[in-house]
Amino acid sequence: MSLLFPSSESSSLNETTSEPSVTTSQTPTGSTTLTEMTATTSVTTSPAPTVDFCHGDPCGRNLATCVSLNSSYTCVCQYGFYYNESNENCYRGKVFPATIAVNANYTDSLQDVNSTEYEDMFNNLSKFFKEALGNLTDYVETVIMEIQRPSKSRNSVPVRVKVTSLFRLDSPQDNNTVYSAVRDAIGKENNSYVESYLEAKHCDIYQCDTKTTECKEGTIPECKCKFDLERTEWDDRSCSACSKDCSAARHKYCVKEEEVPTCKCMANFKTVSGDCVPCPVGYSGEECSDNTELILIIVGTVFGAIILSLVIAVSIISVRAKHKRSPEKRSLIKSGYSDTNTSDDRPSMFPRVQTTSGHANPGYQPHNPYEMSSKNRDRFPERDYDDMYETSREPRGFRTQSRY
């Protein structure tokens, strides 16, 4: 049984039908990504072994990587490949991922590939899977991918471990045969070291960086970069850079938030279907979240409407007041006096004077008794003023009468 250390994917791996073998000197190592993105995938750093067991490239100089352990070394390949000791090379295999429960207490030492606790777990799992799957055709090895940290108690039982069992690429085995063989092995022992076995997806085991990538399921999963992100030459299962489309020409800029690259729209732009479009009227700021301008526009419109209404109201009142007569300027002459079509019995504007001709008044005086004779006229001054009011036959008394 060997342990896989993920490395960069390569499509040029040599695939042969040579009989694979597993070195008996191999001991377990911790599974982790190159970027150490989460606590569950990290491996505790420990002092280097006293002896460098990888001296002299015991795993060859092809695609396998040598990892020096506490008492020996191990040769590891990337996900989906197994190590062939006779050829000192990695070959494509048929992978069956699973999550198992191990009858052991969890300690932090299990995250240290150089610890004795880790080595004990490796030896026990190696023995169990060799007995469970060794009778199946083309079985090669089982790889420890990750030892999960418990969510509650630090020394809880059982311990959850993610593993992959590898067969040769042309093996006829499938998930049903592998699952049945493991379940039978668990049922044979009353106190089995492996308590349970659950099939898993490749993406559950492959450990893509969920913050920057999306795992695409497959025989060998693919960590696809999220929108507007791309990987650099040292990235394996994460994307640590913004794409070339994240540029000022597209009104975008790249910024790191919590060590994760993020492509954002510039100020006064917002994201619509992946593009940065200008903010609508009244909005501004980052992602058009500031609506201060809209509030000002609404308030200004309301006040403008109020002011316009006041102006219109004042104008209407002024026009009405202008056409309305003032009581002081009302004419004192009724319209009936100037009507030429009225009956003779109605009072006229001026008092009528009767003449002698044809008048039947016996008391008529040919001359006005109040008129002074010409003899005494010179003794009294004549009037130099106009009577504004003269007697009329109007029962109401005086009426205004113009002399001119």
DRENVOFI-755041 format. One record per residue (C-alpha): residue in three letters; x, y, z. Coordinates in steps of 0.25 Angstrom, whole numbers. Layout:
REM residues N
NODE   res      px      py      pz
NODE   ALA       X       Y       Z
...
END
This chain:
REM residues 404
NODE   res      px      py      pz
NODE   MET       0       0       0
NODE   SER       6      14      -4
NODE   LEU       1      28      -1
NODE   LEU      -1      38     -12
NODE   PHE       5      52     -12
NODE   PRO      -3      60     -23
NODE   SER       6      66     -34
NODE   SER       4      73     -47
NODE   GLU      -5      66     -57
NODE   SER       3      61     -69
NODE   SER      -4      55     -81
NODE   SER      10      49     -86
NODE   LEU      10      38     -75
NODE   ASN      15      25     -81
NODE   GLU       4      14     -81
NODE   THR       9       0     -82
NODE   THR       3     -14     -79
NODE   SER      15     -18     -71
NODE   GLU      12     -25     -58
NODE   PRO      12     -15     -47
NODE   SER      17     -18     -33
NODE   VAL      17     -11     -20
NODE   THR      30     -10     -11
NODE   THR      29     -16       2
NODE   SER      38      -5       8
NODE   GLN      28       6       6
NODE   THR      22      13      18
NODE   PRO      11      23      18
NODE   THR      12      38      15
NODE   GLY       2      49      17
NODE   SER      -7      53       6
NODE   THR      -8      68       3
NODE   THR      -9      78      -8
NODE   LEU       3      87     -12
NODE   THR      -5      99      -8
NODE   GLU      -9      94       6
NODE   MET     -23     101       4
NODE   THR     -30      95      16
NODE   ALA     -28      89      30
NODE   THR     -33      76      26
NODE   THR     -23      74      15
NODE   SER     -11      80      22
NODE   VAL       1      72      28
NODE   THR       7      75      41
NODE   THR      22      80      38
NODE   SER      32      71      45
NODE   PRO      47      71      46
NODE   ALA      54      64      35
NODE   PRO      58      49      37
NODE   THR      71      47      42
NODE   VAL      74      38      30
NODE   ASP      71      43      16
NODE   PHE      65      30      10
NODE   CYS      63      37      -3
NODE   HIS      77      39      -6
NODE   GLY      81      33     -19
NODE   ASP      67      34     -25
NODE   PRO      62      20     -21
NODE   CYS      49      23     -28
NODE   GLY      56      26     -42
NODE   ARG      56      39     -49
NODE   ASN      43      38     -57
NODE   LEU      29      42     -52
NODE   ALA      30      36     -38
NODE   THR      34      44     -26
NODE   CYS      42      39     -14
NODE   VAL      38      43       0
NODE   SER      47      41      11
NODE   LEU      40      35      24
NODE   ASN      43      32      38
NODE   SER      49      19      35
NODE   SER      49      17      20
NODE   TYR      44      23       8
NODE   THR      32      23      -1
NODE   CYS      30      25     -16
NODE   VAL      17      33     -20
NODE   CYS      10      36     -32
NODE   GLN      -1      46     -36
NODE   TYR     -15      43     -35
NODE   GLY     -20      32     -43
NODE   PHE      -6      26     -45
NODE   TYR       1      15     -38
NODE   TYR      16      12     -36
NODE   ASN      23       0     -42
NODE   GLU      35      -3     -35
NODE   SER      41     -12     -46
NODE   ASN      41      -1     -56
NODE   GLU      42      11     -46
NODE   ASN      31      18     -53
NODE   CYS      16      22     -51
NODE   TYR       5      16     -59
NODE   ARG      -9      19     -61
NODE   GLY     -19      11     -53
NODE   LYS     -34       9     -50
NODE   VAL     -37      16     -38
NODE   PHE     -48      13     -27
NODE   PRO     -49      24     -17
NODE   ALA     -56      22      -4
NODE   THR     -57      28      10
NODE   ILE     -54      18      22
NODE   ALA     -56      18      37
NODE   VAL     -44      13      44
NODE   ASN     -44       7      58
NODE   ALA     -34      16      64
NODE   ASN     -33      29      73
NODE   TYR     -30      42      66
NODE   THR     -17      50      70
NODE   ASP     -10      61      63
NODE   SER       2      51      60
NODE   LEU      -7      45      49
NODE   GLN      -5      57      41
NODE   ASP      11      55      42
NODE   VAL      16      45      31
NODE   ASN      28      43      40
NODE   SER      21      39      52
NODE   THR      19      25      58
NODE   GLU       4      26      59
NODE   TYR       3      29      44
NODE   GLU      12      17      41
NODE   ASP       3       8      50
NODE   MET      -9      12      42
NODE   PHE      -3      10      29
NODE   ASN       2      -4      33
NODE   ASN     -12      -8      38
NODE   LEU     -19      -2      25
NODE   SER      -9      -9      16
NODE   LYS     -12     -22      23
NODE   PHE     -27     -21      22
NODE   PHE     -28     -17       8
NODE   LYS     -18     -27       3
NODE   GLU     -26     -38      10
NODE   ALA     -39     -32       5
NODE   LEU     -36     -28     -10
NODE   GLY     -23     -37     -12
NODE   ASN     -32     -48     -18
NODE   LEU     -38     -39     -28
NODE   THR     -31     -39     -42
NODE   ASP     -21     -27     -45
NODE   TYR     -21     -21     -31
NODE   VAL      -9     -13     -29
NODE   GLU     -10      -4     -17
NODE   THR     -18       5      -7
NODE   VAL     -14      19      -5
NODE   ILE     -17      28       7
NODE   MET     -22      41       2
NODE   GLU     -26      48      14
NODE   ILE     -28      46      29
NODE   GLN     -39      55      33
NODE   ARG     -39      63      46
NODE   PRO     -51      61      55
NODE   SER     -61      72      57
NODE   LYS     -63      70      72
NODE   SER     -54      62      81
NODE   ARG     -39      61      77
NODE   ASN     -38      47      80
NODE   SER     -51      42      75
NODE   VAL     -53      28      70
NODE   PRO     -54      24      58
NODE   VAL     -45      32      50
NODE   ARG     -50      36      36
NODE   VAL     -40      33      24
NODE   LYS     -41      36      10
NODE   VAL     -34      25       1
NODE   THR     -33      20     -13
NODE   SER     -32       6     -18
NODE   LEU     -24       4     -31
NODE   PHE     -25      -7     -41
NODE   ARG     -18      -8     -55
NODE   LEU     -25       0     -65
NODE   ASP     -31     -12     -73
NODE   SER     -36     -18     -60
NODE   PRO     -51     -24     -61
NODE   GLN     -54     -20     -47
NODE   ASP     -65     -10     -44
NODE   ASN     -70      -2     -32
NODE   ASN     -79     -14     -28
NODE   THR     -69     -25     -28
NODE   VAL     -59     -16     -20
NODE   TYR     -70     -12     -10
NODE   SER     -74     -26      -8
NODE   ALA     -60     -31      -5
NODE   VAL     -58     -20       5
NODE   ARG     -71     -22      12
NODE   ASP     -68     -37      13
NODE   ALA     -55     -34      19
NODE   ILE     -61     -25      30
NODE   GLY     -71     -36      33
NODE   LYS     -61     -47      35
NODE   GLU     -55     -41      47
NODE   ASN     -62     -37      60
NODE   ASN     -53     -26      63
NODE   SER     -49     -21      49
NODE   TYR     -39     -10      48
NODE   VAL     -48      -4      37
NODE   GLU     -62      -2      42
NODE   SER     -69       3      29
NODE   TYR     -66       6      14
NODE   LEU     -74      16       6
NODE   GLU     -72      19      -9
NODE   ALA     -69      33     -12
NODE   LYS     -67      42     -24
NODE   HIS     -54      45     -30
NODE   CYS     -56      60     -27
NODE   ASP     -59      56     -12
NODE   ILE     -45      51     -12
NODE   TYR     -37      59     -22
NODE   GLN     -37      72     -13
NODE   CYS     -39      83     -23
NODE   ASP     -38      97     -17
NODE   THR     -53     100     -15
NODE   LYS     -50     115     -14
NODE   THR     -44     117     -28
NODE   THR     -48     104     -35
NODE   GLU     -59      95     -38
NODE   CYS     -57      80     -39
NODE   LYS     -61      73     -52
NODE   GLU     -64      59     -50
NODE   GLY     -56      48     -58
NODE   THR     -47      36     -57
NODE   ILE     -36      47     -53
NODE   PRO     -44      59     -48
NODE   GLU     -41      73     -54
NODE   CYS     -40      86     -45
NODE   LYS     -46      96     -55
NODE   CYS     -43     111     -51
NODE   LYS     -55     119     -47
NODE   PHE     -59     131     -56
NODE   ASP     -49     141     -58
NODE   LEU     -38     133     -52
NODE   GLU     -26     125     -57
NODE   ARG     -15     116     -52
NODE   THR       0     119     -52
NODE   GLU      11     109     -55
NODE   TRP      12     106     -41
NODE   ASP      -3     103     -38
NODE   ASP      -8      89     -38
NODE   ARG     -22      89     -32
NODE   SER     -24     104     -30
NODE   CYS     -25     116     -39
NODE   SER     -17     128     -32
NODE   ALA     -17     138     -43
NODE   CYS     -28     147     -50
NODE   SER     -30     144     -65
NODE   LYS     -26     153     -76
NODE   ASP     -40     157     -78
NODE   CYS     -40     164     -65
NODE   SER     -34     177     -70
NODE   ALA     -37     192     -70
NODE   ALA     -42     191     -85
NODE   ARG     -54     182     -79
NODE   HIS     -56     192     -67
NODE   LYS     -50     181     -58
NODE   TYR     -38     180     -48
NODE   CYS     -32     169     -40
NODE   VAL     -31     169     -25
NODE   LYS     -28     158     -14
NODE   GLU     -38     156      -3
NODE   GLU     -34     146       7
NODE   GLU     -23     141      -1
NODE   VAL     -33     138     -13
NODE   PRO     -32     146     -26
NODE   THR     -45     153     -29
NODE   CYS     -48     160     -42
NODE   LYS     -57     172     -39
NODE   CYS     -64     183     -47
NODE   MET     -58     197     -46
NODE   ALA     -66     208     -39
NODE   ASN     -79     212     -45
NODE   PHE     -80     199     -52
NODE   LYS     -87     186     -48
NODE   THR     -87     172     -52
NODE   VAL     -98     167     -62
NODE   SER     -96     153     -68
NODE   GLY     -81     153     -66
NODE   ASP     -79     167     -72
NODE   CYS     -77     181     -65
NODE   VAL     -88     190     -70
NODE   PRO     -90     205     -66
NODE   CYS     -99     208     -54
NODE   PRO    -113     213     -57
NODE   VAL    -117     227     -54
NODE   GLY    -116     230     -39
NODE   TYR    -107     219     -35
NODE   SER     -92     220     -33
NODE   GLY     -80     213     -26
NODE   GLU     -75     199     -25
NODE   GLU     -86     190     -32
NODE   CYS     -95     202     -32
NODE   SER     -98     200     -18
NODE   ASP     -99     215     -15
NODE   ASN    -113     221     -18
NODE   THR    -110     235     -12
NODE   GLU    -111     242     -26
NODE   LEU    -125     235     -28
NODE   ILE    -130     240     -14
NODE   LEU    -125     254     -18
NODE   ILE    -133     253     -32
NODE   ILE    -145     248     -25
NODE   VAL    -145     259     -14
NODE   GLY    -142     270     -25
NODE   THR    -153     265     -34
NODE   VAL    -163     266     -22
NODE   PHE    -159     280     -18
NODE   GLY    -159     284     -32
NODE   ALA    -173     279     -34
NODE   ILE    -177     286     -21
NODE   ILE    -171     299     -25
NODE   LEU    -177     298     -39
NODE   SER    -191     296     -33
NODE   LEU    -189     308     -24
NODE   VAL    -186     317     -36
NODE   ILE    -198     312     -43
NODE   ALA    -207     314     -31
NODE   VAL    -202     328     -29
NODE   SER    -203     332     -44
NODE   ILE    -218     327     -44
NODE   ILE    -221     335     -31
NODE   SER    -215     347     -37
NODE   VAL    -223     346     -50
NODE   ARG    -236     344     -43
NODE   ALA    -233     356     -33
NODE   LYS    -230     365     -45
NODE   HIS    -244     362     -52
NODE   LYS    -252     364     -39
NODE   ARG    -258     378     -37
NODE   SER    -254     385     -24
NODE   PRO    -267     390     -16
NODE   GLU    -261     404     -16
NODE   LYS    -260     404     -31
NODE   ARG    -274     400     -34
NODE   SER    -282     410     -42
NODE   LEU    -293     418     -35
NODE   ILE    -301     418     -47
NODE   LYS    -310     407     -50
NODE   SER    -311     401     -64
NODE   GLY    -326     405     -65
NODE   TYR    -323     419     -66
NODE   SER    -315     418     -78
NODE   ASP    -325     409     -85
NODE   THR    -332     416     -97
NODE   ASN    -342     405     -98
NODE   THR    -348     407     -85
NODE   SER    -362     412     -83
NODE   ASP    -365     426     -81
NODE   ASP    -371     423     -68
NODE   ARG    -358     420     -62
NODE   PRO    -349     431     -57
NODE   SER    -339     436     -66
NODE   MET    -325     440     -64
NODE   PHE    -328     455     -64
NODE   PRO    -341     461     -58
NODE   ARG    -351     465     -68
NODE   VAL    -356     479     -70
NODE   GLN    -369     482     -75
NODE   THR    -372     493     -85
NODE   THR    -384     503     -86
NODE   SER    -388     497     -99
NODE   GLY    -399     487     -98
NODE   HIS    -398     486     -83
NODE   ALA    -410     485     -75
NODE   ASN    -404     490     -62
NODE   PRO    -411     502     -58
NODE   GLY    -401     506     -48
NODE   TYR    -390     506     -58
NODE   GLN    -381     518     -57
NODE   PRO    -374     523     -70
NODE   HIS    -362     526     -62
NODE   ASN    -355     519     -51
NODE   PRO    -358     526     -39
NODE   TYR    -345     522     -33
NODE   GLU    -338     529     -45
NODE   MET    -333     543     -42
NODE   SER    -337     554     -50
NODE   SER    -327     560     -59
NODE   LYS    -328     573     -51
NODE   ASN    -323     566     -38
NODE   ARG    -314     556     -45
NODE   ASP    -302     566     -44
NODE   ARG    -304     567     -29
NODE   PHE    -300     552     -26
NODE   PRO    -288     545     -31
NODE   GLU    -291     533     -40
NODE   ARG    -288     519     -36
NODE   ASP    -274     515     -39
NODE   TYR    -275     501     -35
NODE   ASP    -283     489     -40
NODE   ASP    -293     482     -32
NODE   MET    -290     468     -31
NODE   TYR    -303     464     -26
NODE   GLU    -316     469     -31
NODE   THR    -331     466     -28
NODE   SER    -337     455     -36
NODE   ARG    -350     448     -36
NODE   GLU    -343     436     -31
NODE   PRO    -349     432     -18
NODE   ARG    -336     429     -12
NODE   GLY    -331     443     -12
NODE   PHE    -319     448     -20
NODE   ARG    -312     442     -32
NODE   THR    -299     445     -38
NODE   GLN    -301     454     -50
NODE   SER    -290     459     -58
NODE   ARG    -292     473     -64
NODE   TYR    -283     471     -76
END
